[in-house]
Amino acid sequence: MRLVLATRRSALALAQSRAFAEHLKSAVPSLVIEELQVVTSGDKTQDRPLQDIGGKGLFIKELEEALLDGRADFAVHSIKDVPAEIAPSLTLACIPAREDPRDVLVSRTGAPLKALPEGARVGTSSLRRAVALLAVRPDLQITPLRGNVDTRLRKVEEGVVDVAVLALAGLKRLGLAARATEILEPEVSLPAIGQGALGIECRVDDARAHEALAAVVHPETATCVSAERAVMAAVEGNCRMPVAAHAVRAGGVLWLRAFLAEPDGSRMRTGERRVPWPQDALEAARCGEDLGAELRSA
């Protein structure tokens, strides 16, 4: 069987897409995978914040077009880039095992968060990360910082910012985990919805793709991501809204934590749920919807 994989051209996208392709081929030895590289709108515009140019959906728009017009059979996304609603003829058919979802600091001097000098410049274009760090260190200066991982690391080295906040998963997939100065626990910086997880999208009616992708679905990750994405849907989350949700399995329990704030970072409210481990993704989603509704109405 031959399938075409659609991926963005960034180093990180290629690394995670190719690693997933190898994982899939090891599970389905008869599979032949071809790679279609796509430049997305989000990749083309790097000089403005995402919330000013249309949000994270810009990182998947052209990949979805490749699925819809038949140039590709499945697309590999960072699930945190996928909006709550996708085209009705497309589906997230596979959530594979998740990489470490935590955020990290990369500091020019090697200083951790607590030891950063007063007024240190923190590079991030994530409202979620900005709100979380300012809750701990209100003296910090948040400096917009976009670009691929190499670009952001270089801006730290050049002194454009004193420290950058990145996803540990991305550094690991690029073999750069040693560059992290400090791993931020969820109690400090609650991860983005779906952070560290991939979402594999295909056409609803593509039986061949569904059959192949079913071999590498990771049920625990899929359950956790379902709960997190339901929070996003319930609060109508977008790039102008600081929102986070992170779910883990703790024994026989689903532990879901979330926060929501106003676009300016005010009125930050947090919540959590601990429920018996869900029987399926729909049950997990109901937990997320309930927590999201609570945060929205608080």
Kinemage of the C-alpha trace (Angstrom):
@kinemage 1
@onewidth
@group {chain A} dominant
@subgroup {mainchain}
@vectorlist {calphas} color= white
{ca met a 1} P 0.000 0.000 0.000
{ca arg a 2} L 1.256 3.491 -0.899
{ca leu a 3} L 0.226 6.614 1.002
{ca val a 4} L 1.322 10.227 0.628
{ca leu a 5} L 2.159 12.158 3.809
{ca ala a 6} L 1.736 15.954 3.821
{ca thr a 7} L 4.031 17.952 6.089
{ca arg a 8} L 5.248 21.487 6.618
{ca arg a 9} L 8.832 22.218 5.539
{ca ser a 10} L 10.236 23.456 8.853
{ca ala a 11} L 13.007 21.391 10.421
{ca leu a 12} L 10.759 20.458 13.340
{ca ala a 13} L 7.806 19.506 11.139
{ca leu a 14} L 10.028 17.341 8.950
{ca ala a 15} L 11.663 15.692 11.960
{ca gln a 16} L 8.381 14.748 13.608
{ca ser a 17} L 6.707 13.748 10.336
{ca arg a 18} L 9.580 11.485 9.331
{ca ala a 19} L 9.777 9.936 12.787
{ca phe a 20} L 6.041 9.237 12.623
{ca ala a 21} L 6.403 7.759 9.132
{ca glu a 22} L 9.084 5.357 10.369
{ca his a 23} L 6.901 4.394 13.333
{ca leu a 24} L 3.951 3.756 11.032
{ca lys a 25} L 6.026 1.698 8.585
{ca ser a 26} L 7.354 -0.447 11.427
{ca ala a 27} L 3.756 -1.206 12.426
{ca val a 28} L 2.617 -1.748 8.816
{ca pro a 29} L 5.637 -3.249 7.005
{ca ser a 30} L 3.870 -3.398 3.637
{ca leu a 31} L 3.333 0.368 3.646
{ca val a 32} L 5.213 2.715 1.305
{ca ile a 33} L 5.083 6.386 2.338
{ca glu a 34} L 5.865 9.312 0.062
{ca glu a 35} L 6.422 12.809 1.417
{ca leu a 36} L 4.709 15.971 0.158
{ca gln a 37} L 6.220 19.154 1.595
{ca val a 38} L 3.883 22.139 1.885
{ca val a 39} L 4.575 25.755 2.846
{ca thr a 40} L 1.735 27.073 5.003
{ca ser a 41} L 0.472 30.611 5.497
{ca gly a 42} L 1.761 30.522 9.072
{ca asp a 43} L 5.265 29.725 7.816
{ca lys a 44} L 5.233 32.517 5.229
{ca thr a 45} L 4.481 35.316 7.717
{ca gln a 46} L 6.974 35.392 10.578
{ca asp a 47} L 7.076 39.105 11.409
{ca arg a 48} L 3.664 39.422 13.079
{ca pro a 49} L 1.958 37.671 16.020
{ca leu a 50} L -0.280 34.763 15.048
{ca gln a 51} L -3.327 36.463 16.555
{ca asp a 52} L -2.864 39.317 14.058
{ca ile a 53} L -2.779 37.124 10.949
{ca gly a 54} L -5.492 34.576 11.587
{ca gly a 55} L -4.393 32.216 14.339
{ca lys a 56} L -2.786 28.803 14.528
{ca gly a 57} L -5.091 27.344 11.881
{ca leu a 58} L -2.759 28.990 9.368
{ca phe a 59} L -0.267 26.193 10.050
{ca ile a 60} L -2.624 23.526 8.714
{ca lys a 61} L -4.738 25.263 6.017
{ca glu a 62} L -2.573 24.306 3.020
{ca leu a 63} L -2.025 20.794 4.399
{ca glu a 64} L -5.780 20.299 4.564
{ca glu a 65} L -6.094 21.586 1.003
{ca ala a 66} L -3.636 18.876 -0.075
{ca leu a 67} L -5.870 16.274 1.578
{ca leu a 68} L -9.054 17.648 0.062
{ca asp a 69} L -7.709 17.786 -3.488
{ca gly a 70} L -6.182 14.315 -3.265
{ca arg a 71} L -2.495 15.245 -3.414
{ca ala a 72} L -1.988 13.680 0.047
{ca asp a 73} L -3.584 10.837 1.985
{ca phe a 74} L -2.737 12.016 5.501
{ca ala a 75} L -1.144 15.040 7.159
{ca val a 76} L 0.988 15.215 10.287
{ca his a 77} L 0.212 18.157 12.569
{ca ser a 78} L 1.291 19.322 15.980
{ca ile a 79} L -2.131 18.901 17.565
{ca lys a 80} L -1.776 22.249 19.347
{ca asp a 81} L -1.929 23.899 15.900
{ca val a 82} L -5.273 22.280 15.041
{ca pro a 83} L -8.402 24.382 15.759
{ca ala a 84} L -11.288 22.855 17.697
{ca glu a 85} L -13.339 22.574 14.508
{ca ile a 86} L -12.012 21.072 11.276
{ca ala a 87} L -13.614 20.527 7.873
{ca pro a 88} L -16.467 17.985 8.094
{ca ser a 89} L -14.922 15.822 5.371
{ca leu a 90} L -11.667 15.529 7.345
{ca thr a 91} L -10.940 13.817 10.645
{ca leu a 92} L -8.152 13.355 13.177
{ca ala a 93} L -7.850 9.619 12.612
{ca cys a 94} L -4.806 8.987 14.789
{ca ile a 95} L -3.207 10.413 17.912
{ca pro a 96} L 0.109 8.581 18.480
{ca ala a 97} L 2.015 8.447 21.768
{ca arg a 98} L 2.824 11.856 23.179
{ca glu a 99} L 6.253 13.391 23.721
{ca asp a 100} L 6.991 15.356 26.931
{ca pro a 101} L 4.406 18.200 26.951
{ca arg a 102} L 6.208 20.629 29.248
{ca asp a 103} L 7.598 24.071 28.442
{ca val a 104} L 11.248 24.956 28.954
{ca leu a 105} L 13.300 28.088 29.428
{ca val a 106} L 16.407 28.646 27.344
{ca ser a 107} L 18.431 31.313 29.123
{ca arg a 108} L 21.442 33.161 27.724
{ca thr a 109} L 23.181 33.142 31.107
{ca gly a 110} L 21.923 29.774 32.304
{ca ala a 111} L 19.784 31.405 35.005
{ca pro a 112} L 16.490 29.657 35.861
{ca leu a 113} L 13.184 31.507 36.138
{ca lys a 114} L 13.550 32.463 39.798
{ca ala a 115} L 17.091 33.801 39.281
{ca leu a 116} L 16.450 35.916 36.193
{ca pro a 117} L 17.323 39.574 36.805
{ca glu a 118} L 14.480 42.003 37.390
{ca gly a 119} L 12.968 43.134 34.102
{ca ala a 120} L 14.557 40.329 32.081
{ca arg a 121} L 13.282 40.116 28.504
{ca val a 122} L 11.366 36.892 27.901
{ca gly a 123} L 10.820 35.973 24.272
{ca thr a 124} L 7.466 34.384 23.480
{ca ser a 125} L 4.492 35.133 21.275
{ca ser a 126} L 2.254 32.802 23.294
{ca leu a 127} L -0.314 34.614 25.420
{ca arg a 128} L -0.625 31.437 27.496
{ca arg a 129} L 3.077 31.400 28.325
{ca ala a 130} L 3.140 35.131 29.007
{ca val a 131} L 0.245 34.922 31.473
{ca ala a 132} L 1.748 31.918 33.259
{ca leu a 133} L 5.202 33.458 33.683
{ca leu a 134} L 3.921 36.881 34.704
{ca ala a 135} L 1.848 35.210 37.412
{ca val a 136} L 5.133 34.015 38.915
{ca arg a 137} L 7.396 36.935 37.930
{ca pro a 138} L 5.305 40.074 37.207
{ca asp a 139} L 8.498 42.085 36.697
{ca leu a 140} L 9.467 40.265 33.506
{ca gln a 141} L 9.229 41.990 30.125
{ca ile a 142} L 7.442 39.888 27.512
{ca thr a 143} L 8.968 40.349 24.052
{ca pro a 144} L 7.201 38.944 20.957
{ca leu a 145} L 9.291 36.137 19.469
{ca arg a 146} L 8.298 34.037 16.465
{ca gly a 147} L 10.219 31.906 14.011
{ca asn a 148} L 11.436 28.329 13.966
{ca val a 149} L 13.323 26.780 16.860
{ca asp a 150} L 16.761 27.659 15.464
{ca thr a 151} L 15.713 31.289 14.983
{ca arg a 152} L 14.474 31.606 18.544
{ca leu a 153} L 17.576 29.966 19.990
{ca arg a 154} L 19.764 32.294 17.938
{ca lys a 155} L 17.920 35.369 19.233
{ca val a 156} L 18.718 34.255 22.769
{ca glu a 157} L 22.393 33.820 21.875
{ca glu a 158} L 22.488 37.248 20.189
{ca gly a 159} L 20.917 38.958 23.207
{ca val a 160} L 17.735 40.029 21.427
{ca val a 161} L 16.013 38.458 24.436
{ca asp a 162} L 17.443 37.193 27.708
{ca val a 163} L 15.424 33.997 27.699
{ca ala a 164} L 13.015 32.186 25.395
{ca val a 165} L 10.208 29.790 26.226
{ca leu a 166} L 9.902 26.739 23.998
{ca ala a 167} L 8.253 23.328 24.002
{ca leu a 168} L 10.461 20.544 25.318
{ca ala a 169} L 8.882 18.169 22.774
{ca gly a 170} L 10.196 20.243 19.891
{ca leu a 171} L 13.716 20.389 21.307
{ca lys a 172} L 13.700 16.635 21.851
{ca arg a 173} L 12.529 15.900 18.325
{ca leu a 174} L 15.351 18.057 16.971
{ca gly a 175} L 17.964 16.533 19.268
{ca leu a 176} L 18.344 19.854 21.106
{ca ala a 177} L 16.995 18.974 24.553
{ca ala a 178} L 20.387 19.801 26.107
{ca arg a 179} L 19.779 23.464 25.214
{ca ala a 180} L 17.029 23.723 27.842
{ca thr a 181} L 18.071 25.690 30.909
{ca glu a 182} L 15.054 24.738 33.002
{ca ile a 183} L 12.020 22.525 32.528
{ca leu a 184} L 8.882 24.321 33.683
{ca glu a 185} L 6.512 22.028 35.544
{ca pro a 186} L 2.781 22.314 34.775
{ca glu a 187} L 2.278 24.033 38.133
{ca val a 188} L 4.320 26.943 36.728
{ca ser a 189} L 3.455 26.838 33.017
{ca leu a 190} L 0.465 24.674 32.196
{ca pro a 191} L 1.093 23.209 28.721
{ca ala a 192} L -0.825 24.249 25.640
{ca ile a 193} L -3.784 22.115 24.628
{ca gly a 194} L -2.332 19.041 22.942
{ca gln a 195} L 1.272 20.132 23.436
{ca gly a 196} L 3.722 17.333 22.701
{ca ala a 197} L 1.127 15.300 20.797
{ca leu a 198} L 0.721 14.829 17.061
{ca gly a 199} L -2.597 14.760 15.235
{ca ile a 200} L -2.765 12.728 12.048
{ca glu a 201} L -5.513 14.020 9.767
{ca cys a 202} L -7.046 12.274 6.755
{ca arg a 203} L -10.247 12.233 4.750
{ca val a 204} L -13.260 10.743 6.517
{ca asp a 205} L -13.930 8.383 3.628
{ca asp a 206} L -10.348 7.186 3.074
{ca ala a 207} L -10.534 3.572 4.251
{ca arg a 208} L -6.912 2.796 3.318
{ca ala a 209} L -5.511 5.629 5.435
{ca his a 210} L -7.771 4.772 8.369
{ca glu a 211} L -6.708 1.123 8.246
{ca ala a 212} L -3.003 1.990 8.301
{ca leu a 213} L -3.233 4.747 10.930
{ca ala a 214} L -5.252 2.578 13.321
{ca ala a 215} L -2.090 0.543 13.934
{ca val a 216} L -0.352 3.381 15.809
{ca val a 217} L -3.180 5.064 17.733
{ca his a 218} L -2.171 5.534 21.383
{ca pro a 219} L -5.428 5.275 23.364
{ca glu a 220} L -4.171 6.990 26.530
{ca thr a 221} L -2.823 10.003 24.633
{ca ala a 222} L -5.978 10.149 22.505
{ca thr a 223} L -8.141 10.212 25.635
{ca cys a 224} L -6.110 12.995 27.247
{ca val a 225} L -6.040 15.092 24.079
{ca ser a 226} L -9.798 14.655 23.656
{ca ala a 227} L -10.383 16.103 27.131
{ca glu a 228} L -8.004 19.005 26.485
{ca arg a 229} L -9.483 19.898 23.101
{ca ala a 230} L -12.982 19.832 24.586
{ca val a 231} L -11.890 22.569 27.008
{ca met a 232} L -10.765 24.651 24.016
{ca ala a 233} L -14.062 24.117 22.232
{ca ala a 234} L -16.090 24.988 25.345
{ca val a 235} L -14.307 28.302 25.910
{ca glu a 236} L -14.226 29.009 22.149
{ca gly a 237} L -10.458 29.243 22.415
{ca asn a 238} L -8.351 31.060 19.845
{ca cys a 239} L -4.976 32.776 19.560
{ca arg a 240} L -6.316 35.932 21.202
{ca met a 241} L -7.268 34.064 24.367
{ca pro a 242} L -4.778 32.770 26.951
{ca val a 243} L -6.019 29.214 27.545
{ca ala a 244} L -4.308 26.007 28.612
{ca ala a 245} L -5.434 22.486 29.403
{ca his a 246} L -3.396 19.437 30.309
{ca ala a 247} L -4.626 15.936 31.110
{ca val a 248} L -2.746 12.928 32.468
{ca arg a 249} L -3.597 9.455 33.641
{ca ala a 250} L -3.000 9.127 37.385
{ca gly a 251} L -3.686 5.505 38.216
{ca gly a 252} L -7.290 4.871 37.290
{ca val a 253} L -8.100 8.590 37.165
{ca leu a 254} L -8.111 11.251 34.459
{ca trp a 255} L -6.611 14.412 35.974
{ca leu a 256} L -7.444 17.456 33.867
{ca arg a 257} L -6.189 20.947 34.705
{ca ala a 258} L -6.964 24.142 32.812
{ca phe a 259} L -6.785 27.914 32.973
{ca leu a 260} L -8.414 30.760 31.096
{ca ala a 261} L -7.736 34.497 31.103
{ca glu a 262} L -8.829 37.581 29.227
{ca pro a 263} L -6.789 38.594 26.157
{ca asp a 264} L -4.922 41.179 28.248
{ca gly a 265} L -4.008 38.524 30.812
{ca ser a 266} L -6.485 39.684 33.439
{ca arg a 267} L -9.084 37.591 35.294
{ca met a 268} L -7.012 34.423 35.230
{ca arg a 269} L -9.086 31.542 36.544
{ca thr a 270} L -8.065 27.939 37.008
{ca gly a 271} L -9.877 24.664 37.500
{ca glu a 272} L -9.385 20.926 37.485
{ca arg a 273} L -11.258 17.653 37.318
{ca arg a 274} L -10.358 14.212 38.627
{ca val a 275} L -12.710 11.566 37.239
{ca pro a 276} L -12.543 7.795 36.772
{ca trp a 277} L -10.596 6.954 33.628
{ca pro a 278} L -13.018 7.452 30.704
{ca gln a 279} L -14.315 4.501 28.727
{ca asp a 280} L -13.799 6.368 25.443
{ca ala a 281} L -12.874 9.727 23.900
{ca leu a 282} L -16.471 10.983 24.065
{ca glu a 283} L -16.570 10.499 27.817
{ca ala a 284} L -13.226 12.305 28.128
{ca ala a 285} L -14.595 15.151 26.015
{ca arg a 286} L -17.569 15.546 28.332
{ca cys a 287} L -15.157 16.069 31.221
{ca gly a 288} L -13.347 18.757 29.244
{ca glu a 289} L -16.573 20.435 28.193
{ca asp a 290} L -17.695 20.595 31.813
{ca leu a 291} L -14.443 22.187 32.987
{ca gly a 292} L -14.363 24.580 30.041
{ca ala a 293} L -17.916 25.727 30.726
{ca glu a 294} L -17.004 26.356 34.365
{ca leu a 295} L -14.019 28.509 33.415
{ca arg a 296} L -15.983 30.443 30.826
{ca ser a 297} L -18.781 31.302 33.211
{ca ala a 298} L -16.525 32.068 36.209
